[in-house]
């Protein structure tokens, strides 16, 4: 019965009670594919740059790639229970800590540059 309610809520509201409880996963699912397409479009055809990167377009791509790295990891962990375990299996504690820092950095950059992720 809950699955039917969840489907009905998504049809009517666009989100369900479950989505509210797992908002990070809901947002990730909505953002992931379009963000990947945004980066692909930028790499293949270029997009207008945010003003702060007009002198160094490569810096903007570097930031986008850091964000992509974080979203890829979170997306893969969400859809493959063993991914996170397998990913960290051969890493020592220092490597795991560095990886967590990279994930946090990409998410921080996503929040910081959210306003810049559109075609001008």
Secondary structure, 3 states (H helix, E strand, C coil): CHHHHHHHHHHHHCCCHHHHHCHHHHHHHHHHHHHHHHHHHHHHHCCCCCHHHCCCHHHHHHHHHHHHHHHHHHHHHHHCCCHHHHHHCCCCHHHHHHHHHHHHHHHHHHHHHHHHCCCC
